[in-house]
């Protein structure tokens, strides 16, 4: 089953272009909730792995003093799982946007862990 959500994916990638620090915590949490719920319902194991990474990211953002290095590591892991989708049929129609998303997440993650 291919992902048929390019509009929502485009909105996420566009929101991340200015960096994760510029996203309001509530807006980021809402995006994460949406994507977690969407992917957790999918039977594909590779999408469930992405969903678990999103859940870990939500948890790392939820405290009073989020740890940048922990968030960065989670972003990098999430990017790796998204890049791993490249060889599956789930990327039909959204492959370019997923590549952009993975690059943005990896870049932000590396910046936070530096």
C-alpha positions in Angstrom: 0.0 0.0 0.0 1.5 3.3 -1.1 1.3 6.4 1.0 -1.3 8.7 -0.5 -0.6 11.8 1.6 1.7 14.1 -0.5 -0.2 17.3 0.6 0.5 16.6 4.3 4.0 15.5 3.7 4.7 18.7 1.7 3.3 20.8 4.5 5.6 19.0 7.0 8.7 19.4 4.8 7.9 23.1 4.2 7.5 23.6 8.0 10.9 22.1 8.7 12.8 24.1 6.1 13.4 26.9 8.7 14.7 24.3 11.2 13.1 22.4 14.1 13.9 25.2 16.6 11.6 27.5 14.8 8.6 25.2 15.1 6.5 26.0 18.2 6.4 23.1 20.6 2.6 22.8 20.3 2.8 22.8 16.5 5.6 20.2 16.5 3.7 18.0 18.9 0.5 18.2 16.8 2.5 17.2 13.7 4.1 14.4 15.5 0.8 13.2 16.9 -0.7 13.2 13.4 2.1 11.3 11.8 2.4 8.8 14.6 -1.3 7.9 14.5 -1.2 7.7 10.7 1.8 5.4 10.5 1.0 3.3 13.6 -2.2 2.1 11.9 -0.3 0.9 8.8 0.5 -2.9 8.8 3.9 -2.3 7.1 6.8 -3.0 9.6 9.0 -0.3 8.1 6.3 2.3 8.7 5.8 1.0 12.3 9.5 1.6 12.8 9.1 5.2 11.7 6.1 5.5 14.0 8.2 4.3 17.0 10.8 6.9 16.2 8.2 9.6 16.1 6.9 8.4 19.5 10.4 8.6 20.9 10.7 12.1 19.5 7.4 13.1 21.1 8.6 11.8 24.4 11.9 13.6 24.2 10.1 16.9 23.5 7.6 16.5 26.3 9.7 17.3 29.3 10.3 20.8 30.9 13.9 20.8 29.7 14.2 18.8 26.4 17.7 17.5 25.8 19.1 18.7 22.4 21.5 15.8 22.0 18.8 13.2 22.7 16.4 14.9 20.3 19.2 15.1 17.7 20.0 11.4 18.0 16.3 10.6 17.6 16.0 12.8 14.5 19.0 11.0 12.9 17.5 7.6 13.7 14.2 8.8 12.2 16.0 10.0 9.1 17.7 6.6 8.7 14.3 4.8 8.9 12.8 7.2 6.4 15.7 6.7 4.0 15.2 2.9 4.4 11.7 3.3 2.9 13.4 4.0 -0.4 13.2 0.3 -1.5 9.6 -0.3 -0.5 6.4 0.3 -2.3 5.2 2.7 0.3 7.1 5.6 -1.2 5.2 5.7 -4.5 4.1 9.3 -5.1 6.1 10.7 -2.2 9.6 9.6 -2.7 11.1 13.0 -3.5 9.4 14.6 -0.4 10.5 11.7 1.8 14.1 12.3 0.6 13.8 16.0 1.5 12.3 15.1 4.9 15.1 12.7 5.7 17.8 15.2 4.7 16.2 17.9 6.8 15.8 15.6 9.8 19.4 14.4 9.5 20.8 17.9 9.2 18.9 19.1 12.2 19.9 16.0 14.2 23.5 16.4 13.4 23.4 20.1 14.4 21.8 19.2 17.7 24.3 16.5 18.5 27.4 18.5 17.5 
